[in-house]
């Protein structure tokens, strides 16, 4: 998941606190280092008074990394979120790797996600893992890369990053979009949101994005209708994606006094890459269609495109009179 201007040997920053989740992430990090021929930095930010113990733990963590060319271990002091963000600012052309914290299954009303804090401060993509144990490891060549487009993004840097990853791995790129169910609330939502609320508008948005990606990427479009978490899971299963790329503001859910990852994000069975926007919010992204555009944008696409569209997955309430499975409609 790298920009098109990324160097030949990219830089991975593995932020670790020596937890079980960090140890479990070692095989995944090793696979990415090998497949991307990347330079690896093991980073730990310790609290005051724990430097000696932290140094010993860092030296023994991921011992095999010493055999990677150009690998290093960095030990910083201070608040974890600030230290990681500062180190990433010093290495802008890099990707941060942060495993999730241990899941307690208990309510934590004042808990603030460290990943969410860091993601709010850094300008580098963050590679992280979901809570599920069954994580499909992307192959070195090929595979499926999914990119979730909500329609509320101000910029589409995450789509460019997903396309760059698909080109680098010679993988297929799947653009996913979930439409809301028809209800009275849509009338109110149109006053506060510009996201597509019907299939023609969603198709127009996705076609305008596809037309900007070039012919080097094989693209498939998936549109579903229904509950966001459930429909997104169905689209990911349909695409057989190994990696899911999302915008930062899509991944992080802001609440009173804290921030956390969205449930639909951290429970999906894919490796997750969160991409902060690189441009300014007031700059219009060239991937956005013109305001109130009425011309059919699919007519402007190059003739030689590998774009496949799938009919939407519409959610339905269970009914004793219906012979179809719950959540699906007949094609």
Secondary structure, DSSP 4 states (H G I P E B T S, - for coil): ---TT--SS-EEEEE----HHHHHTHHHHHHHHHHHT-EEEEEEEE-TT-HHHHHHHHHHTTGGGGGSTT-EEEEEES-HHHHHHHHHHH--S-EEE-PPPPP--S--TT---HHHHHHHH--SEEEE--S-S--PPPPSS--EEEEE--S--S--HHHHHHHHHHHHHT-EEEEEEEEPPP-THHHHHHHH--S--SHHHHHHHHHHHHTTS-SSSEEEEEEEES-HHHHHHHHHHHHT-SEEEEEHHHHEEEETTEEEE-HHHHTSSSEEEEE---S-TTSPPTTSPPTT--S-GGGGS-SS--EEEE---B-----TT--SPTT----
